[in-house]
């Protein structure tokens, strides 16, 4: 079947083909087919314009540390495809997709992430409060483009409700003994999502405050600053514990009927965040007990890198997954309904009732769901790449990041190939799932092994007498860095 949509394409099985647009205008739309297409085109134009502007700003305002950035790009990018080339494929990717988006400071970076992720996520809670249902809303991502399409061009906007997980929830949910009851399932899903999203928003906010004010935001007195940072850190950790607990709970009980591949990835993310937090705390404790100025500086920067990575990874469901969801939702708009259901999980999960599955079920939608999830992991890797450029890291961290990047690109590539391959030869999906499960496990285990190895090396280096050569290899030339900072 021709993958792109046409006027004759039948879409009766999909709720998205009977949209309920947010804005309706009496004027005639400038497009022949007034189905929200213009708002999607405007959104893509906006993203391209932002990309170009960031490149122009970066070229016009390259700072004095441009030489250092080139050196880091060379270290990060060389030798992936050809060890004799100065800058390989990753160096080129970094130049195009990373360098122009590196902010001036870590504080600006986390502020930008917090603001967008909060706006993208809070709409789900607002929908639950006013409409009494749980649904994925695109108001935060696409609402402004719907409005522009309506205001300036007289066109309808796209329906911003993409996946509906429950029917309206009763105000006072009674005890329901029938396990097959639709109302019981809605009440159970309400409980799962309510606790999960509340804990996630708590970790998003508490983690942001802890990172944003970590440098000197609490006090100009270094002693007081460190004390308050430690105390508030305890509250942030409690938020993380609650978030990991409820995320693990919803992944384990699986109210949306995900396949094991999806569950493994969600549970793996919970394990990764927990381990990152553990080693971040270990570095903080070691830095507090360390007397040597150079080693203390190194341990503090390792603590910061681990904890910011933990925050970014822990909030992937608040923002990164919604960004990639939005992107696939817009891309799917230009395809026929059948192909759209293999790209956009919203279209596929909306049609779950027509397949005899519970409302919002992902049981038959593993391809678009995993495509969304793999692109989310790649987006998080891009954010960590930017964090990498804002942090002082070691060669071990560079090697670990390269391994993570290769795994993310490989999984995304395999998933994209699955979209057409599984459509024409459905049996191949079972073999591809058999490949993706060990790849996902390998990626997580490799990261955990790198964290353990890095900590063991640092612990050994702190507890033994080092030669000058070993000191430089493990900790870098910290004396020069400290003199530069002073």
C-alpha positions in Angstrom: 0.0 0.0 0.0 1.2 3.5 -0.8 2.4 4.9 2.5 1.5 8.6 2.1 -2.0 9.7 2.7 -4.4 10.7 0.0 -7.9 12.0 -0.2 -9.2 8.5 -1.0 -7.4 6.8 1.9 -9.8 5.1 4.2 -9.4 5.8 7.9 -12.6 4.8 9.4 -10.8 2.6 11.9 -8.8 5.4 13.4 -10.3 8.1 15.6 -7.7 10.6 14.4 -9.4 10.6 11.0 -12.5 12.2 12.6 -10.6 15.1 14.3 -12.2 17.4 16.8 -10.2 20.6 16.1 -9.4 23.1 18.8 -10.0 26.1 16.6 -12.7 26.5 13.9 -12.7 29.5 11.6 -15.5 30.8 9.3 -12.9 31.9 6.8 -11.8 29.6 4.0 -8.5 27.8 4.7 -5.7 28.5 2.2 -5.2 24.8 1.8 -7.6 22.5 -0.1 -7.6 19.9 2.7 -8.4 21.6 6.0 -7.4 18.9 8.4 -4.7 20.6 10.5 -1.9 20.1 7.9 -1.0 23.8 8.0 -0.3 23.8 11.7 2.0 20.9 11.2 3.8 22.7 8.4 4.2 25.8 10.5 5.6 23.7 13.4 8.2 22.1 11.1 9.1 25.6 9.7 9.5 26.9 13.2 11.9 24.0 14.1 14.0 24.6 11.0 14.2 28.4 11.7 15.3 27.7 15.3 18.0 25.3 14.1 19.3 27.9 11.6 19.2 30.8 14.1 21.2 28.7 16.7 23.8 28.0 14.0 24.0 31.7 13.0 24.3 32.8 16.7 27.0 30.2 17.3 29.1 31.3 14.3 28.8 35.0 15.2 29.6 34.6 18.9 32.3 31.9 19.2 34.0 32.5 22.5 37.6 32.5 23.4 37.5 28.8 24.3 36.8 27.8 20.7 40.3 26.1 20.5 39.4 24.0 23.6 36.0 23.0 22.1 37.7 21.9 18.9 40.2 19.8 21.0 37.3 18.1 22.8 35.5 17.5 19.5 38.6 15.9 18.2 38.9 13.7 21.3 35.3 12.7 21.2 34.9 12.2 17.4 38.1 10.7 16.1 38.5 7.2 15.0 34.9 5.8 15.1 35.1 4.9 11.4 38.7 5.7 10.6 41.3 5.9 13.3 43.7 7.9 11.1 41.2 10.8 10.5 41.5 13.8 12.8 37.7 14.1 13.1 35.4 11.3 12.3 31.6 11.0 11.8 30.9 11.9 15.4 32.9 15.0 15.1 30.8 16.1 12.2 27.6 15.3 14.1 28.8 17.2 17.1 29.6 20.3 14.9 26.1 20.3 13.3 23.8 19.1 16.1 25.6 19.8 19.4 27.9 22.8 19.2 25.3 25.4 18.3 23.0 24.3 21.2 25.6 24.3 24.0 24.4 27.1 26.4 26.7 29.5 28.3 26.4 27.7 31.6 25.0 24.5 33.2 22.4 26.6 35.1 20.9 27.9 31.8 20.9 24.4 30.4 18.9 22.9 33.3 16.6 26.0 33.4 15.7 25.5 29.7 15.0 21.7 30.2 12.9 22.3 33.3 10.7 25.0 31.7 10.0 23.0 28.6 9.5 19.6 30.3 7.2 21.2 32.9 5.0 22.9 30.2 4.8 19.6 28.2 3.8 17.5 31.2 1.5 19.7 33.2 -1.2 19.6 30.5 -1.8 15.9 31.3 -2.7 16.8 34.9 -4.9 19.7 33.8 -6.8 17.3 31.5 -7.3 14.9 34.4 -8.6 17.8 36.6 -11.1 19.3 34.2 -12.1 16.4 31.9 -11.8 13.6 34.5 -9.8 11.4 32.1 -6.1 10.5 31.6 -4.9 11.4 28.1 -1.8 12.6 26.3 -2.3 16.2 25.3 -0.2 18.2 22.8 -1.3 21.6 24.0 2.1 22.4 25.4 3.9 21.4 22.2 1.5 22.2 19.4 -1.2 24.6 20.8 0.6 27.7 19.6 0.9 26.4 16.1 -2.9 25.5 16.0 -3.6 29.1 17.1 -1.3 30.6 14.4 -2.9 28.5 11.7 -6.4 29.6 12.8 -5.6 33.3 13.5 -3.6 34.1 10.4 -4.7 31.6 7.8 -8.2 30.6 8.8 -7.4 26.9 9.0 -8.4 24.2 11.6 -5.9 22.9 14.0 -5.1 19.3 14.8 -6.9 17.5 17.6 -4.5 17.9 20.5 -5.8 14.8 22.4 -3.7 12.0 21.1 -4.1 9.0 23.4 -7.0 8.5 25.8 -6.2 6.0 28.6 -9.4 6.0 30.6 -13.1 6.8 30.5 -14.2 9.7 32.8 -13.3 8.8 36.3 -16.0 9.0 39.0 -15.6 11.6 41.6 -15.7 9.1 44.4 -14.6 5.8 43.0 -16.4 2.9 44.8 -14.8 -0.5 45.4 -15.3 -2.7 42.4 -15.0 -6.4 42.9 -15.4 -7.5 39.2 -11.8 -7.7 37.8 -13.2 -7.5 34.2 -15.1 -4.2 34.9 -14.1 -1.4 32.6 -14.7 1.0 35.5 -12.4 -0.9 37.7 -9.6 -0.7 35.1 -10.1 3.0 34.8 -9.9 3.4 38.6 -6.7 1.3 38.7 -5.1 3.2 35.8 -6.1 6.5 37.5 -4.2 5.4 40.6 -1.1 4.3 38.7 -0.8 7.4 36.6 -1.7 9.8 39.5 1.1 8.7 41.8 3.5 8.3 38.9 3.0 11.8 37.5 3.0 13.5 40.9 6.3 11.9 41.9 7.8 12.7 38.5 6.9 16.3 38.7 8.3 16.4 42.3 11.7 15.0 41.0 11.6 17.4 38.1 11.2 20.4 40.4 13.4 19.4 43.3 16.2 18.2 41.1 16.1 21.4 39.1 16.3 23.6 42.2 19.2 21.5 43.6 21.2 21.8 40.4 20.3 25.4 39.6 21.3 26.7 43.0 24.2 24.3 43.6 27.0 26.7 42.7 26.2 29.7 44.9 22.5 30.1 44.7 21.8 29.4 48.4 24.4 31.7 50.0 27.5 33.7 49.1 29.2 32.0 52.1 30.8 28.8 50.9 30.3 27.0 54.2 26.7 27.9 54.4 26.2 27.1 50.7 27.6 23.6 51.1 25.5 23.0 54.2 22.2 24.0 52.6 23.1 22.1 49.4 23.5 18.9 51.4 20.2 19.5 53.4 18.1 20.3 50.3 19.8 17.4 48.5 18.1 15.0 51.0 14.7 16.3 50.0 15.6 15.9 46.3 16.7 12.3 46.9 13.4 11.6 48.6 11.7 12.9 45.5 13.8 10.7 43.3 13.1 7.6 45.5 9.4 8.3 45.2 9.7 8.8 41.4 11.7 5.6 40.9 9.3 3.6 43.1 6.1 4.6 41.3 7.8 4.4 37.9 8.9 0.8 38.7 5.4 0.0 40.0 3.7 1.2 36.8 6.3 -0.6 34.6 5.9 -3.8 36.5 2.1 -3.9 36.7 1.9 -2.7 33.1 -1.7 -1.3 33.0 -1.2 -0.4 29.3 -0.3 -4.0 28.3 3.2 -3.3 26.9 5.3 -6.2 25.6 8.3 -7.3 27.6 10.8 -5.4 25.4 9.1 -2.1 26.5 8.9 -3.2 30.1 12.6 -4.1 30.1 13.5 -0.6 28.8 11.4 1.2 31.4 12.7 -1.0 34.3 16.3 -0.6 33.0 15.9 3.2 33.1 14.8 3.0 36.7 17.9 0.9 37.5 20.2 3.2 35.6 18.8 6.3 37.5 19.2 4.6 40.8 22.8 3.6 40.1 23.7 7.1 38.9 22.3 8.6 42.1 24.2 6.1 44.2 27.6 6.9 42.6 26.7 10.6 42.7 26.2 10.4 46.4 29.4 8.4 46.8 31.4 11.0 45.0 29.9 13.7 47.2 30.7 11.9 50.4 34.3 11.2 49.2 34.7 14.9 48.3 33.5 16.0 51.7 36.1 13.7 53.4 38.9 14.6 51.1 41.6 17.0 52.3 43.6 17.3 49.1 42.4 20.4 47.2 43.0 18.8 43.7 41.3 15.6 44.5 38.4 17.4 46.2 37.9 19.4 43.0 37.9 16.3 40.9 35.4 14.4 43.1 33.0 17.4 43.2 32.9 17.6 39.4 32.3 13.9 39.1 29.5 14.3 41.6 27.9 17.0 39.6 28.2 15.2 36.3 26.7 12.0 37.7 23.8 13.8 39.4 22.9 16.0 36.5 22.9 12.9 34.2 20.7 11.2 36.8 18.2 14.1 36.7 18.1 14.2 32.8 17.6 10.4 32.6 15.1 10.4 35.4 12.8 12.9 33.8 12.8 11.5 30.3 9.1 10.6 30.7 8.3 14.3 31.5 9.8 15.8 28.4 12.0 13.9 26.0 9.4 11.2 25.4 6.8 13.9 24.8 9.1 15.8 22.3 9.6 12.6 20.2 5.9 11.7 20.6 5.1 15.1 19.1 7.6 14.7 16.3 6.3 11.3 15.3 2.7 12.5 15.6 3.4 15.3 13.1 5.3 13.1 10.8 2.5 10.5 10.8 0.1 13.2 9.7 1.5 13.0 6.2 1.0 9.2 5.9 -2.0 7.1 5.2 -3.9 5.8 8.3 -2.4 2.3 8.1 1.2 3.6 8.0 0.4 6.3 10.4 -0.4 3.7 13.0 3.0 2.2 12.6 4.7 5.6 13.2 2.5 7.4 15.6 1.6 5.5 18.8 -1.3 7.8 19.4 -3.1 6.6 16.3 -2.4 3.0 17.1 -3.5 3.2 20.7 -6.6 5.2 19.9 -7.8 2.3 17.7 -7.3 -0.3 20.5 -11.0 -0.5 21.2 -11.7 -1.4 17.6 -9.3 -4.3 18.0 -11.1 -5.6 21.1 -8.5 -4.3 23.5 -8.9 -2.0 26.5 -8.9 1.8 25.9 -5.4 3.1 25.2 -3.9 -0.3 25.2 -0.5 -0.7 23.6 -0.7 -4.5 23.3 -0.6 -4.4 19.4 1.4 -1.2 19.2 4.9 -2.2 20.1 6.5 -0.9 16.9 5.4 2.8 17.3 5.8 2.7 21.1 9.4 1.4 20.8 10.1 3.8 18.0 9.0 6.6 20.4 11.1 5.1 23.2 14.2 4.6 21.1 14.1 8.2 19.8 13.6 9.3 23.4 16.8 7.5 24.5 18.6 9.2 21.5 17.2 12.6 22.6 18.4 12.0 26.1 21.8 11.0 24.7 21.9 14.3 22.8 21.2 16.2 26.1 23.9 14.3 27.9 26.2 15.2 25.0 25.5 18.9 25.6 26.1 18.2 29.4 29.3 16.5 28.5 30.5 19.7 26.8 29.6 21.7 29.8 31.4 19.4 32.3 35.0 18.5 33.0 35.1 14.8 32.4 37.7 12.0 32.0 38.7 9.8 29.1 36.8 7.0 30.8 33.6 9.1 30.6 34.3 9.8 27.0 34.6 6.1 26.2 31.4 5.3 28.1 29.5 8.0 26.3 30.7 6.9 22.9 29.5 3.4 23.7 26.1 4.7 24.8 25.8 6.9 21.6 26.6 3.9 19.3 24.0 1.8 21.1 21.4 4.5 20.8 22.0 5.0 17.1 22.0 1.3 16.5 18.7 0.7 18.3 17.0 3.6 16.5 18.3 2.4 13.1 16.9 -1.2 13.7 13.6 0.2 14.9 13.1 2.5 11.9 13.8 -0.5 9.6 11.2 -2.5 11.5 8.4 0.0 10.5 8.2 -1.0 6.8 9.7 -4.5 7.2 7.2 -5.6 9.8 4.3 -4.2 7.7 5.2 -6.3 4.6 6.6 -9.3 6.5 4.9 -9.4 9.9 6.8 -12.5 11.1 10.1 -10.5 11.0 8.9 -8.5 14.0 9.4 -11.5 16.3 13.0 -11.9 15.1 13.7 -8.1 15.5 12.3 -8.2 19.0 14.7 -11.0 19.8 17.6 -8.8 18.6 16.4 -5.6 20.4 16.1 -7.2 23.8 19.8 -8.2 24.2 20.8 -4.9 22.7 18.8 -3.0 25.2 20.2 -5.1 28.1 23.7 -4.7 26.8 23.4 -0.9 26.7 22.2 -0.7 30.3 24.7 -3.3 31.6 27.6 -1.6 29.8 26.7 1.7 31.4 26.5 0.2 34.9 29.8 -1.6 34.4 31.5 1.7 33.3 30.2 3.5 36.4 31.4 0.7 38.7 34.8 0.6 37.0 35.2 4.4 37.1 34.4 4.5 40.8 36.8 1.6 41.6 39.6 3.4 39.8 39.0 6.7 41.6 38.6 5.0 45.0 41.9 3.2 44.5 43.6 6.4 43.3 42.5 8.3 46.4 43.6 5.6 48.9 47.1 5.0 47.6 50.3 7.0 47.0 50.5 7.9 43.4 53.4 8.8 41.1 53.0 12.1 39.3 52.3 10.3 36.0 49.5 8.2 37.4 48.1 11.3 39.2 47.9 13.2 35.9 46.4 10.2 34.0 43.6 9.7 36.6 42.9 13.3 37.8 44.2 15.4 35.0 46.4 18.5 35.5 44.2 19.9 38.2 46.8 22.3 39.5 46.7 24.3 36.3 42.8 24.2 36.3 42.7 25.4 39.9 45.1 28.3 39.2 43.0 29.2 36.2 39.8 29.2 38.3 41.5 31.4 41.0 
